[in-house]
Amino acid sequence: MLFNKGNTRTPFLSMIGGKTKYTNSVEFVLGQEYASEDGDIPNISETGSLTAPNPSYITRSQNTNVTQIFQDSVAISYAKMSNMGTLSGANIEGQEANPQNELDFQVGNKMRKLARSIEKTFIQGTYNKATSDSTVNKTRGMNAAITKNVIAASNAPLDIWLVNDLVQKIRDNGGDISNLVLWLDTVSLNQLNGSAVESGVEMGQAYSNEYGIQVRDLLLPIGKVRTALGEFIPSGTAFAFNFDAISPVEQPVPGKGNFFLEPLSKTGAGEQYQIFGQIGLDYGNELLHGKITGLSTTFTKPEGRKVVVANADEFPSAQTV
């Protein structure tokens, strides 16, 4: 229900909704982190080989995240239930302004709100593990999770070389770059397309009625990266996500499931219900992902196409056409 009814402007949830995991514990394991020893060129003589080298040990650390509670309520009065035929505004013959079922309408909108809340939490959420029943568990979102593969843009606009630097950093730190998605807000997406125009990418297709540019894939020296428009991205930030490693983790209530609707005690002339669910984010090893911070938060439209000339001093006006 969460991913069906709540699938309005929740692109991150849409990407991971089919890979749901389940837990019966608030805290769940993301994986173990350790550093493998790099290779070297041995320098061992026959005499030296008679003595074994001192052993070294690889230590491991366990990374975890938590689920958190999402809850909302719906109330419908008896008067509203019995007044579904009343129309407001222009009363045009045959008009059916009201939904057939008021409860379904209200619950559907609450589910869309919850889905948007989860989307924002999975991007911007900060971690907290509750130490008592009165404190709040908060799942760690992608922005807080990525601490190692980070590029500082120093207020520069996003371009292909900043993306290349980020992908190279992910690879150098051992991450898989074969299925990365560049997760952008509208400003960064415009900057990327503007950079393509300035670099001489052809606009539209020959003999077609299309005009414009839409960068969907970036062909980098070390691999290809897809682009996508996200939601709730912190200003001045662009992400590179490996969605193969990202899953929602639901914590169902026994006998009820997760994100279920149930009636509450009556307090008057109406019906009241609550929606309750627990969910967290499994992003795997953070080294699989990366982010660029400090990007310019404004977009300046490109004025023309940059060209390279043999002698810039002799033809200064040939820099931009």
N, C-alpha and C positions, 0 to 999 in steps of 0.2 A: 504493500500500500504506500509506503514511504516513497519508493522510487517510481511508482506509477502515477499517483496523484500529485506528488510533489516535484514533478520533473519540469518546472517552469524556471528558466534561468538558473539552473544548477548544473553547469557543465562538468564540474569536478565530480559530483555525485553520479552523473550519467556515465562518466568514464569508468568508475570503480564499482558501480552498483551490482554488476553481475558476478562479483568475486567476494561476496560477503562471507566473513568468518564468524564463528560463534564462540563465546566464552562463558564459563560459569563463575568467573572471578573478575572483580573490578580491575585488577592489574593483570596485564597480559604481556607476554614476551614478544619483542620485536626481532630478537636474534642475539647472537654473541659477537662481540667485536674483539679482534686481535690483529696484531701486526705481524705479517710473515717476514722472515728474514730475506733480504735481497741476496742474489747470487754474487759471487766474487771469483777471482782467479786464484786457485790454490798456489801456495808457495811452500811446498813440503818436500824435504829431502828424504831419502831412504832412511837415514839415521833418525830424522825427526819423526818419521812415521811410527817408530817403535814406541813413542809416547803418545797416548791418546790426548787430543785437545781437551781443554776444560769445557764441560757441558754448558749449554745455555738453555734457557727456558722461555717459552712463549706463554704469556699470561692472557687470560680472557676476562672480559667484562660483559655482563648481561645488560642489555638495553630493554626497557619496558615503557609502556604507556598505559593509560587508564581509560575506562569508559566514563561517560558522564550522563547525568539525567537530563532529558528533555521532556517537558510537561506543559500541557495547556488544558483549557476547559472550554466547554460549550454549554450555553443555557438557552432554552427555547420556552417561551411562555405558552400557556394554553390559548391565550388570546391571539398570539401570532399564528399558532397552528390552525385556528378556526377562522382566520382572516386572510387566507391565501388568495381569495378571488379579488381583493381590492387592488385597484390600479392607481398609480400616481402619475402625474404629468399628463401628457396628451393621451386621452382615452380613445385609441383607434380600434375600430371593430376588428375582432379576431386577435387582438394583442394578448400575449401571455407573458406578462412581465415577471412573474414569480416562478421559481423552480418547482418541479413537481413534488420534491421532498425537501423541506427546509433543513432537516437534520443533515442530509447528504451534502447540501450546499454549504452549510456552516463547517462541517467536518472537513470537506474538501479544501476549503480555504485555510483552515487551521493546519492541515497537512502541508500545504504549500508554504505557509509561514515556517513551520518546523523544518522543512527541507532547506529553506533559505538559511535558517539559523545554523543548521548542521554544516551547510556549505561554507558559511563564514567561519565557523569554528574550526573546520578542517584546514582552512587557510591561515587564519589569524590566531587561533587558540593558543593560550599559554598554559604550560603544564602546572598542575598542582595535584598532589596525592593527599587525600583527606587523612587526617590523623584521628578523627573522631566522627561520630554520626552528625555533628552539627557543622562540620566543615565540608567544603565542596571539592569533589573530584573534577578536575578539568583536563581534558585530553589535549595533548600537544599537537598543534597544527604544523603545517609544512614550513611556514615562515620561521617559527621558533626551532623547528627540528634541524634546519640546515644551518650549520655553524662553521663547517670546514671548507666546503666548495663555494666560496664567496668571492665575487669580484666587485671592487669599488669603482664606480663609473665617474666619480668626481664631477657630477652635474653634466656629463656628456650625453647626447642623445644616443639611443640604441642603434647600433649598426652591426653588420655581419662580423666584424672583427672582434667586437666585444663578446658576441655570442661564441665565436671561435675560441677566444681565451677561456671562456667558461667551460666549454666542452672539453678543451684540452686539460683543464684543471681536474675535471671529473675523471678523465681517463688516466692522468698521471697519478691520481690517488686511488686507482684500482677500480673505478666504477665502470659499469657497462654502458657504452654510449650508442649501442645499436638501435635503441628504440626510444630516444629522447623526444619529448614534446616541449616546445618553448611556450610557456604559459604567460600571456601578456594582457595588459589592460589596453584600452583604446589608444592612449597616447603613445605607448611603446610600439604598438602595432602600426600606427601611422608613421612613426619615426623610421621603422624598419622598411616600410614601403617607400617612404620618401628617400631613404638612402639608396634603395634600388633604382629609383628614377634618376637620381644624380649620377649613379654609376653606369647608366646607359642600358638598363634593361628595357627591352622592347615593350611597348604598351599595346595591349590588345592582340588580335591575331589578324594576319592578312586576309582580305576578302571576307571579313565578318562584320557584324554590326556591334561588336563589343569594343568599348574604349575604356582604358584604365589599367590599373595594375593591382594584382592581389597575390602577395607572396604567401604561398602555402608550405613550401619546403625550402630550406636553406641547404645548399650544397657547399659544405665546408671542406677544407683540405683534408680533414681527418674523419669525415662522415657526414651523413645527412640528418637534419633535424626538422621535424614538423613544427608548424606554428598553430596556435589556437588562442581564441579570445576567452579569458577567464572572468571570474567575478570576485569581488572583495580582495583584490590584489592591493597590498599596501602601496601608497603613492611612491613613485620612483623606483619600483622593484619589478624585476622580471625573473621568472623561474624557469628552470629546466627540470622536468619531472620524468622519471622512468615509471610509467604506470604499471609495468609488469610487477612492480614490487609494492604497489599501494592497494590496500583493501580496507573497507569498513569492517569493524568488529562489533557485532551486536551481542548484548547480554540479555537474553529473554527471561521473562518471569515464568517460572514453572506453571504449566496449566493455562497460561494466558498468551504467551508469545511476546512479541515486541512491537511497540507503537500500536497498542490496542486501544479500543474505545470501550469504556465501561460506564454504567450509570452511577451517579452519586446519590447520596441520601436526599430525599425531598425536603425542601425548605419553604415551599409555597406552591402557587398555581403554575407549575411548569415542570420541565424535565431538565436535569443538569447532568453532563457527562464530562469525563476527563480522558485525555489522551496521554499515555505514558510510554516512554521508551528510554533505553540506555544504549549508547553507542560510542565508540572511540575509533581512532585512526591507527592503522598499522601501515607504516611507510617503509618498513624494512630497514636496511642500512642507510643512514643518511648520506654516505659517500656515493650513492647511486644518483643523487639529485644535486642541484646547485642553484644559485641565485646571483643576480646582479643587483646591487643596491646603489643608491645615490644617482639614479638616472635623472636627466632633465625631465621636469614634470609638465613642460609645455612643448607643443609641436609647432615648428615653423615650416610652412610649405616650401618645398624646393623651388628655387627661382629658375633653374635651368639644368642642363646636363653638363657635367664636368667632362672635359676632354684633355688628353695629354698631347702636348706639342713638343717638337724636337728642340726648339729654342724659345723658352718662355720669355727671355729678355727682349728678343727681337719681335715677338708677336704677343704682347701682353693682353690684348683684347681677345685672344683666342682661348682664354682660360674657361669661359662659360659661354654656352650658346643657348 
